Amino acid sequence: MITNLGLGDMTDSKFDRKYVDLVIQRFLDRTYEPDGKGGLFTIEHCPYDLRTVEIWYQLCWYLDKLI
């Protein structure tokens, strides 16, 4: 989830508070991509706009795609 948010490369030596704040705000405002890229879960070929779906459903659909 951290990597999908775009924070996977963030280490103590590379920490950028402004960037982290922007990423968190993007997540909270749900301004990520419709397939979830930039949010917690990316689901390719998802028939739904994940910006309008509860996180719980996103998680369940993501886990279903792993199987």
N, CA, C and O atoms as a CHARMM CRD file, in Angstrom:
* protein
*
  268
    1    1 MET  N      0.82600  -1.19100   0.00000 PROA 1      0.00000
    2    1 MET  CA     0.00000   0.00000   0.00000 PROA 1      0.00000
    3    1 MET  C      0.87100   1.25600   0.00000 PROA 1      0.00000
    4    1 MET  O      0.56500   2.23300  -0.68200 PROA 1      0.00000
    5    2 ILE  N      1.93800   1.21900   0.75700 PROA 2      0.00000
    6    2 ILE  CA     2.84000   2.37800   0.82000 PROA 2      0.00000
    7    2 ILE  C      3.45300   2.64000  -0.55900 PROA 2      0.00000
    8    2 ILE  O      3.56200   3.78800  -0.99000 PROA 2      0.00000
    9    3 THR  N      3.84700   1.57100  -1.24100 PROA 3      0.00000
   10    3 THR  CA     4.43600   1.72100  -2.57100 PROA 3      0.00000
   11    3 THR  C      3.40500   2.25900  -3.55200 PROA 3      0.00000
   12    3 THR  O      3.72000   3.13100  -4.36100 PROA 3      0.00000
   13    4 ASN  N      2.18000   1.75200  -3.49300 PROA 4      0.00000
   14    4 ASN  CA     1.14900   2.22000  -4.39900 PROA 4      0.00000
   15    4 ASN  C      0.81800   3.69400  -4.16700 PROA 4      0.00000
   16    4 ASN  O      0.46800   4.41200  -5.10400 PROA 4      0.00000
   17    5 LEU  N      0.92900   4.13600  -2.93500 PROA 5      0.00000
   18    5 LEU  CA     0.71700   5.55900  -2.64700 PROA 5      0.00000
   19    5 LEU  C      1.83300   6.42400  -3.23800 PROA 5      0.00000
   20    5 LEU  O      1.65600   7.62600  -3.43300 PROA 5      0.00000
   21    6 GLY  N      2.97000   5.81200  -3.52000 PROA 6      0.00000
   22    6 GLY  CA     4.10500   6.55700  -4.05400 PROA 6      0.00000
   23    6 GLY  C      5.12700   6.89900  -2.99100 PROA 6      0.00000
   24    6 GLY  O      5.96900   7.77400  -3.19000 PROA 6      0.00000
   25    7 LEU  N      5.05700   6.21600  -1.87100 PROA 7      0.00000
   26    7 LEU  CA     5.96000   6.50100  -0.75800 PROA 7      0.00000
   27    7 LEU  C      6.95200   5.37200  -0.50400 PROA 7      0.00000
   28    7 LEU  O      7.63700   5.37800   0.51900 PROA 7      0.00000
   29    8 GLY  N      7.04300   4.40900  -1.40700 PROA 8      0.00000
   30    8 GLY  CA     7.89700   3.24800  -1.21600 PROA 8      0.00000
   31    8 GLY  C      9.37500   3.57100  -1.13800 PROA 8      0.00000
   32    8 GLY  O     10.12900   2.86100  -0.47300 PROA 8      0.00000
   33    9 ASP  N      9.80200   4.63200  -1.80900 PROA 9      0.00000
   34    9 ASP  CA    11.21400   5.00800  -1.79300 PROA 9      0.00000
   35    9 ASP  C     11.55300   5.98600  -0.68200 PROA 9      0.00000
   36    9 ASP  O     12.70100   6.41000  -0.55300 PROA 9      0.00000
   37   10 MET  N     10.56300   6.34600   0.11900 PROA 10     0.00000
   38   10 MET  CA    10.77300   7.33100   1.17200 PROA 10     0.00000
   39   10 MET  C     11.51200   6.66700   2.34800 PROA 10     0.00000
   40   10 MET  O     10.98300   5.76600   2.99900 PROA 10     0.00000
   41   11 THR  N     12.71600   7.12100   2.59700 PROA 11     0.00000
   42   11 THR  CA    13.49800   6.65000   3.73700 PROA 11     0.00000
   43   11 THR  C     13.82100   7.84900   4.61700 PROA 11     0.00000
   44   11 THR  O     13.51300   8.98700   4.26100 PROA 11     0.00000
   45   12 ASP  N     14.43000   7.59800   5.74800 PROA 12     0.00000
   46   12 ASP  CA    14.78300   8.70900   6.63600 PROA 12     0.00000
   47   12 ASP  C     15.66900   9.72600   5.92800 PROA 12     0.00000
   48   12 ASP  O     15.50600  10.93100   6.11700 PROA 12     0.00000
   49   13 SER  N     16.60300   9.24600   5.11800 PROA 13     0.00000
   50   13 SER  CA    17.52700  10.16500   4.44800 PROA 13     0.00000
   51   13 SER  C     16.88200  10.88400   3.26000 PROA 13     0.00000
   52   13 SER  O     17.38200  11.91800   2.81800 PROA 13     0.00000
   53   14 LYS  N     15.77000  10.33900   2.73700 PROA 14     0.00000
   54   14 LYS  CA    15.09700  10.94100   1.58000 PROA 14     0.00000
   55   14 LYS  C     13.74900  11.54800   1.96000 PROA 14     0.00000
   56   14 LYS  O     12.97300  11.90600   1.07400 PROA 14     0.00000
   57   15 PHE  N     13.45700  11.66900   3.23100 PROA 15     0.00000
   58   15 PHE  CA    12.13900  12.12000   3.68400 PROA 15     0.00000
   59   15 PHE  C     11.86200  13.54400   3.22900 PROA 15     0.00000
   60   15 PHE  O     12.68300  14.44200   3.41400 PROA 15     0.00000
   61   16 ASP  N     10.69800  13.73600   2.63400 PROA 16     0.00000
   62   16 ASP  CA    10.26700  15.04800   2.15600 PROA 16     0.00000
   63   16 ASP  C      8.85300  15.29500   2.68200 PROA 16     0.00000
   64   16 ASP  O      7.88100  14.77800   2.13200 PROA 16     0.00000
   65   17 ARG  N      8.74800  16.07400   3.73200 PROA 17     0.00000
   66   17 ARG  CA     7.47500  16.32500   4.41200 PROA 17     0.00000
   67   17 ARG  C      6.41900  16.86800   3.44700 PROA 17     0.00000
   68   17 ARG  O      5.26500  16.44200   3.50300 PROA 17     0.00000
   69   18 LYS  N      6.79000  17.79700   2.56400 PROA 18     0.00000
   70   18 LYS  CA     5.81800  18.38300   1.64200 PROA 18     0.00000
   71   18 LYS  C      5.25100  17.32900   0.69200 PROA 18     0.00000
   72   18 LYS  O      4.04800  17.30200   0.42900 PROA 18     0.00000
   73   19 TYR  N      6.12300  16.46500   0.18400 PROA 19     0.00000
   74   19 TYR  CA     5.67400  15.41300  -0.72200 PROA 19     0.00000
   75   19 TYR  C      4.74100  14.43400  -0.00600 PROA 19     0.00000
   76   19 TYR  O      3.70100  14.05100  -0.54300 PROA 19     0.00000
   77   20 VAL  N      5.11600  14.03800   1.19400 PROA 20     0.00000
   78   20 VAL  CA     4.28000  13.12100   1.97500 PROA 20     0.00000
   79   20 VAL  C      2.92100  13.75700   2.24700 PROA 20     0.00000
   80   20 VAL  O      1.89400  13.08900   2.12800 PROA 20     0.00000
   81   21 ASP  N      2.90000  15.02300   2.60500 PROA 21     0.00000
   82   21 ASP  CA     1.63500  15.71400   2.85400 PROA 21     0.00000
   83   21 ASP  C      0.76700  15.74000   1.59500 PROA 21     0.00000
   84   21 ASP  O     -0.44500  15.54300   1.67900 PROA 21     0.00000
   85   22 LEU  N      1.37500  15.98000   0.43100 PROA 22     0.00000
   86   22 LEU  CA     0.63000  15.98500  -0.83500 PROA 22     0.00000
   87   22 LEU  C      0.04800  14.60600  -1.13900 PROA 22     0.00000
   88   22 LEU  O     -1.10300  14.48900  -1.56100 PROA 22     0.00000
   89   23 VAL  N      0.84600  13.57000  -0.92200 PROA 23     0.00000
   90   23 VAL  CA     0.39100  12.19900  -1.18100 PROA 23     0.00000
   91   23 VAL  C     -0.76600  11.83300  -0.25800 PROA 23     0.00000
   92   23 VAL  O     -1.75900  11.25800  -0.70300 PROA 23     0.00000
   93   24 ILE  N     -0.64300  12.16000   1.00500 PROA 24     0.00000
   94   24 ILE  CA    -1.70800  11.84400   1.96100 PROA 24     0.00000
   95   24 ILE  C     -2.97200  12.62900   1.62600 PROA 24     0.00000
   96   24 ILE  O     -4.07600  12.09300   1.71800 PROA 24     0.00000
   97   25 GLN  N     -2.82200  13.87800   1.24400 PROA 25     0.00000
   98   25 GLN  CA    -3.99000  14.68100   0.88900 PROA 25     0.00000
   99   25 GLN  C     -4.65600  14.13700  -0.37000 PROA 25     0.00000
  100   25 GLN  O     -5.88400  14.12600  -0.46000 PROA 25     0.00000
  101   26 ARG  N     -3.86100  13.68100  -1.35300 PROA 26     0.00000
  102   26 ARG  CA    -4.40500  13.07100  -2.57000 PROA 26     0.00000
  103   26 ARG  C     -5.23300  11.84000  -2.19900 PROA 26     0.00000
  104   26 ARG  O     -6.32100  11.63000  -2.73400 PROA 26     0.00000
  105   27 PHE  N     -4.70900  11.03100  -1.28000 PROA 27     0.00000
  106   27 PHE  CA    -5.43400   9.84600  -0.83600 PROA 27     0.00000
  107   27 PHE  C     -6.74100  10.23000  -0.13100 PROA 27     0.00000
  108   27 PHE  O     -7.79800   9.67900  -0.43800 PROA 27     0.00000
  109   28 LEU  N     -6.66800  11.16200   0.79900 PROA 28     0.00000
  110   28 LEU  CA    -7.85300  11.56400   1.55300 PROA 28     0.00000
  111   28 LEU  C     -8.91500  12.20600   0.67100 PROA 28     0.00000
  112   28 LEU  O    -10.11100  12.00900   0.88600 PROA 28     0.00000
  113   29 ASP  N     -8.47300  12.97800  -0.32800 PROA 29     0.00000
  114   29 ASP  CA    -9.40500  13.63500  -1.25300 PROA 29     0.00000
  115   29 ASP  C     -9.87700  12.70800  -2.36200 PROA 29     0.00000
  116   29 ASP  O    -10.77200  13.05100  -3.13400 PROA 29     0.00000
  117   30 ARG  N     -9.26200  11.52200  -2.43400 PROA 30     0.00000
  118   30 ARG  CA    -9.57400  10.53100  -3.46800 PROA 30     0.00000
  119   30 ARG  C     -9.38700  11.10500  -4.86300 PROA 30     0.00000
  120   30 ARG  O    -10.24300  10.94600  -5.73300 PROA 30     0.00000
  121   31 THR  N     -8.26300  11.77400  -5.06400 PROA 31     0.00000
  122   31 THR  CA    -7.94200  12.32800  -6.38200 PROA 31     0.00000
  123   31 THR  C     -6.93300  11.45600  -7.11400 PROA 31     0.00000
  124   31 THR  O     -6.24300  11.92400  -8.01900 PROA 31     0.00000
  125   32 TYR  N     -6.84500  10.18300  -6.72200 PROA 32     0.00000
  126   32 TYR  CA    -5.98800   9.24200  -7.42000 PROA 32     0.00000
  127   32 TYR  C     -6.69500   8.75700  -8.69300 PROA 32     0.00000
  128   32 TYR  O     -7.80000   9.20600  -8.99600 PROA 32     0.00000
  129   33 GLU  N     -6.07000   7.85500  -9.42800 PROA 33     0.00000
  130   33 GLU  CA    -6.60800   7.36600 -10.68900 PROA 33     0.00000
  131   33 GLU  C     -7.84300   6.48400 -10.46300 PROA 33     0.00000
  132   33 GLU  O     -7.98500   5.88700  -9.39600 PROA 33     0.00000
  133   34 PRO  N     -8.73100   6.39600 -11.45200 PROA 34     0.00000
  134   34 PRO  CA    -9.92900   5.56100 -11.29800 PROA 34     0.00000
  135   34 PRO  C     -9.63200   4.08900 -11.00200 PROA 34     0.00000
  136   34 PRO  O    -10.42900   3.41700 -10.34800 PROA 34     0.00000
  137   35 ASP  N     -8.47700   3.58000 -11.48500 PROA 35     0.00000
  138   35 ASP  CA    -8.11900   2.17800 -11.21300 PROA 35     0.00000
  139   35 ASP  C     -7.41800   2.02000  -9.86600 PROA 35     0.00000
  140   35 ASP  O     -6.99200   0.91900  -9.51500 PROA 35     0.00000
  141   36 GLY  N     -7.29500   3.10600  -9.11200 PROA 36     0.00000
  142   36 GLY  CA    -6.70600   3.05800  -7.78200 PROA 36     0.00000
  143   36 GLY  C     -5.24600   3.45600  -7.72500 PROA 36     0.00000
  144   36 GLY  O     -4.69500   3.58800  -6.63300 PROA 36     0.00000
  145   37 LYS  N     -4.59400   3.65500  -8.87500 PROA 37     0.00000
  146   37 LYS  CA    -3.18000   4.03800  -8.86600 PROA 37     0.00000
  147   37 LYS  C     -3.03100   5.37300  -8.14500 PROA 37     0.00000
  148   37 LYS  O     -3.67700   6.36400  -8.48500 PROA 37     0.00000
  149   38 GLY  N     -2.16000   5.36900  -7.13800 PROA 38     0.00000
  150   38 GLY  CA    -1.98200   6.54800  -6.29900 PROA 38     0.00000
  151   38 GLY  C     -2.76900   6.45800  -5.00100 PROA 38     0.00000
  152   38 GLY  O     -2.59800   7.28500  -4.10700 PROA 38     0.00000
  153   39 GLY  N     -3.63600   5.44700  -4.89800 PROA 39     0.00000
  154   39 GLY  CA    -4.38800   5.18300  -3.67700 PROA 39     0.00000
  155   39 GLY  C     -3.76300   3.99100  -2.97500 PROA 39     0.00000
  156   39 GLY  O     -2.56600   3.73800  -3.11200 PROA 39     0.00000
  157   40 LEU  N     -4.56700   3.26500  -2.22900 PROA 40     0.00000
  158   40 LEU  CA    -4.03400   2.10600  -1.50700 PROA 40     0.00000
  159   40 LEU  C     -3.94100   0.86200  -2.37300 PROA 40     0.00000
  160   40 LEU  O     -2.99600   0.08400  -2.24100 PROA 40     0.00000
  161   41 PHE  N     -4.92000   0.66300  -3.26700 PROA 41     0.00000
  162   41 PHE  CA    -4.99100  -0.55700  -4.05800 PROA 41     0.00000
  163   41 PHE  C     -5.17300  -0.21800  -5.52900 PROA 41     0.00000
  164   41 PHE  O     -6.05300   0.56800  -5.88100 PROA 41     0.00000
  165   42 THR  N     -4.34800  -0.80400  -6.39200 PROA 42     0.00000
  166   42 THR  CA    -4.51800  -0.66700  -7.83400 PROA 42     0.00000
  167   42 THR  C     -5.14700  -1.94900  -8.35600 PROA 42     0.00000
  168   42 THR  O     -4.64300  -3.04500  -8.11000 PROA 42     0.00000
  169   43 ILE  N     -6.24800  -1.80300  -9.07700 PROA 43     0.00000
  170   43 ILE  CA    -6.94800  -2.95300  -9.63400 PROA 43     0.00000
  171   43 ILE  C     -7.10300  -2.71700 -11.13200 PROA 43     0.00000
  172   43 ILE  O     -7.95000  -1.93500 -11.56300 PROA 43     0.00000
  173   44 GLU  N     -6.28600  -3.39500 -11.91400 PROA 44     0.00000
  174   44 GLU  CA    -6.34100  -3.23800 -13.36200 PROA 44     0.00000
  175   44 GLU  C     -7.65200  -3.79700 -13.90700 PROA 44     0.00000
  176   44 GLU  O     -8.16400  -4.80600 -13.42200 PROA 44     0.00000
  177   45 HSD  N     -8.17600  -3.12900 -14.91200 PROA 45     0.00000
  178   45 HSD  CA    -9.41000  -3.53700 -15.59800 PROA 45     0.00000
  179   45 HSD  C    -10.61300  -3.60200 -14.65900 PROA 45     0.00000
  180   45 HSD  O    -11.52600  -4.40100 -14.86700 PROA 45     0.00000
  181   46 CYS  N    -10.61000  -2.77200 -13.64300 PROA 46     0.00000
  182   46 CYS  CA   -11.73500  -2.73000 -12.71300 PROA 46     0.00000
  183   46 CYS  C    -12.88900  -1.97600 -13.38300 PROA 46     0.00000
  184   46 CYS  O    -12.68600  -0.88100 -13.90800 PROA 46     0.00000
  185   47 PRO  N    -14.09300  -2.54800 -13.36900 PROA 47     0.00000
  186   47 PRO  CA   -15.22000  -1.87900 -14.01700 PROA 47     0.00000
  187   47 PRO  C    -15.76400  -0.69000 -13.22600 PROA 47     0.00000
  188   47 PRO  O    -16.66100   0.00800 -13.70000 PROA 47     0.00000
  189   48 TYR  N    -15.23600  -0.45300 -12.03300 PROA 48     0.00000
  190   48 TYR  CA   -15.71500   0.62200 -11.18000 PROA 48     0.00000
  191   48 TYR  C    -14.64800   1.69000 -11.00700 PROA 48     0.00000
  192   48 TYR  O    -13.45300   1.40300 -11.07700 PROA 48     0.00000
  193   49 ASP  N    -15.08200   2.91200 -10.78200 PROA 49     0.00000
  194   49 ASP  CA   -14.17700   4.00900 -10.44800 PROA 49     0.00000
  195   49 ASP  C    -13.88900   3.88500  -8.95600 PROA 49     0.00000
  196   49 ASP  O    -14.75700   4.15500  -8.12700 PROA 49     0.00000
  197   50 LEU  N    -12.67100   3.47800  -8.61800 PROA 50     0.00000
  198   50 LEU  CA   -12.33200   3.21100  -7.21400 PROA 50     0.00000
  199   50 LEU  C    -12.36700   4.45100  -6.33800 PROA 50     0.00000
  200   50 LEU  O    -12.36900   4.34700  -5.11200 PROA 50     0.00000
  201   51 ARG  N    -12.39500   5.61900  -6.95700 PROA 51     0.00000
  202   51 ARG  CA   -12.48400   6.85200  -6.16500 PROA 51     0.00000
  203   51 ARG  C    -13.85200   7.00000  -5.51900 PROA 51     0.00000
  204   51 ARG  O    -14.02900   7.80000  -4.60000 PROA 51     0.00000
  205   52 THR  N    -14.82800   6.21900  -6.00700 PROA 52     0.00000
  206   52 THR  CA   -16.19200   6.31800  -5.48200 PROA 52     0.00000
  207   52 THR  C    -16.57700   5.10500  -4.64600 PROA 52     0.00000
  208   52 THR  O    -17.72300   4.98800  -4.21200 PROA 52     0.00000
  209   53 VAL  N    -15.62500   4.20000  -4.41600 PROA 53     0.00000
  210   53 VAL  CA   -15.90400   2.94500  -3.71200 PROA 53     0.00000
  211   53 VAL  C    -15.20400   2.94800  -2.35600 PROA 53     0.00000
  212   53 VAL  O    -14.07400   3.42100  -2.23800 PROA 53     0.00000
  213   54 GLU  N    -15.87300   2.42000  -1.33900 PROA 54     0.00000
  214   54 GLU  CA   -15.27900   2.34700  -0.00900 PROA 54     0.00000
  215   54 GLU  C    -13.98900   1.52300  -0.03900 PROA 54     0.00000
  216   54 GLU  O    -13.85700   0.57900  -0.81800 PROA 54     0.00000
  217   55 ILE  N    -13.05700   1.89500   0.80900 PROA 55     0.00000
  218   55 ILE  CA   -11.75300   1.23200   0.88300 PROA 55     0.00000
  219   55 ILE  C    -11.91400  -0.26400   1.14500 PROA 55     0.00000
  220   55 ILE  O    -11.16300  -1.07400   0.60100 PROA 55     0.00000
  221   56 TRP  N    -12.88800  -0.63200   1.97500 PROA 56     0.00000
  222   56 TRP  CA   -13.09900  -2.04400   2.29200 PROA 56     0.00000
  223   56 TRP  C    -13.37800  -2.84300   1.01200 PROA 56     0.00000
  224   56 TRP  O    -12.80900  -3.91900   0.82400 PROA 56     0.00000
  225   57 TYR  N    -14.24100  -2.33400   0.13600 PROA 57     0.00000
  226   57 TYR  CA   -14.53900  -3.02800  -1.11900 PROA 57     0.00000
  227   57 TYR  C    -13.30700  -3.06700  -2.01500 PROA 57     0.00000
  228   57 TYR  O    -13.04800  -4.07100  -2.67900 PROA 57     0.00000
  229   58 GLN  N    -12.55200  -1.97700  -2.03400 PROA 58     0.00000
  230   58 GLN  CA   -11.31900  -1.96400  -2.81700 PROA 58     0.00000
  231   58 GLN  C    -10.38500  -3.07700  -2.36400 PROA 58     0.00000
  232   58 GLN  O     -9.81400  -3.78600  -3.19300 PROA 58     0.00000
  233   59 LEU  N    -10.22600  -3.23600  -1.04700 PROA 59     0.00000
  234   59 LEU  CA    -9.37800  -4.28400  -0.49600 PROA 59     0.00000
  235   59 LEU  C     -9.86500  -5.66800  -0.92200 PROA 59     0.00000
  236   59 LEU  O     -9.07500  -6.50100  -1.36800 PROA 59     0.00000
  237   60 CYS  N    -11.15100  -5.90300  -0.78500 PROA 60     0.00000
  238   60 CYS  CA   -11.70200  -7.21700  -1.15100 PROA 60     0.00000
  239   60 CYS  C    -11.48900  -7.51200  -2.62900 PROA 60     0.00000
  240   60 CYS  O    -11.11200  -8.63100  -2.97700 PROA 60     0.00000
  241   61 TRP  N    -11.71900  -6.54400  -3.50600 PROA 61     0.00000
  242   61 TRP  CA   -11.52100  -6.74300  -4.94500 PROA 61     0.00000
  243   61 TRP  C    -10.05000  -6.95900  -5.25900 PROA 61     0.00000
  244   61 TRP  O     -9.70400  -7.77600  -6.11200 PROA 61     0.00000
  245   62 TYR  N     -9.18600  -6.22600  -4.57000 PROA 62     0.00000
  246   62 TYR  CA    -7.74200  -6.39300  -4.75500 PROA 62     0.00000
  247   62 TYR  C     -7.31800  -7.81100  -4.37900 PROA 62     0.00000
  248   62 TYR  O     -6.57300  -8.45800  -5.11500 PROA 62     0.00000
  249   63 LEU  N     -7.78900  -8.28400  -3.24300 PROA 63     0.00000
  250   63 LEU  CA    -7.44900  -9.64200  -2.80700 PROA 63     0.00000
  251   63 LEU  C     -8.01900 -10.69000  -3.76000 PROA 63     0.00000
  252   63 LEU  O     -7.37400 -11.71000  -4.00400 PROA 63     0.00000
  253   64 ASP  N     -9.20100 -10.46200  -4.29600 PROA 64     0.00000
  254   64 ASP  CA    -9.78400 -11.39600  -5.26200 PROA 64     0.00000
  255   64 ASP  C     -8.91300 -11.50700  -6.51900 PROA 64     0.00000
  256   64 ASP  O     -8.80400 -12.58500  -7.10400 PROA 64     0.00000
  257   65 LYS  N     -8.30500 -10.41600  -6.92800 PROA 65     0.00000
  258   65 LYS  CA    -7.45300 -10.41000  -8.12800 PROA 65     0.00000
  259   65 LYS  C     -6.15000 -11.16900  -7.89000 PROA 65     0.00000
  260   65 LYS  O     -5.52700 -11.62900  -8.84700 PROA 65     0.00000
  261   66 LEU  N     -5.72700 -11.30800  -6.63800 PROA 66     0.00000
  262   66 LEU  CA    -4.47800 -12.02100  -6.32600 PROA 66     0.00000
  263   66 LEU  C     -4.62200 -13.53400  -6.47100 PROA 66     0.00000
  264   66 LEU  O     -3.64000 -14.23900  -6.69900 PROA 66     0.00000
  265   67 ILE  N     -5.82700 -14.01500  -6.34000 PROA 67     0.00000
  266   67 ILE  CA    -6.05000 -15.47300  -6.37200 PROA 67     0.00000
  267   67 ILE  C     -6.18100 -15.97600  -7.78300 PROA 67     0.00000
  268   67 ILE  O     -6.37100 -17.17300  -7.99700 PROA 67     0.00000
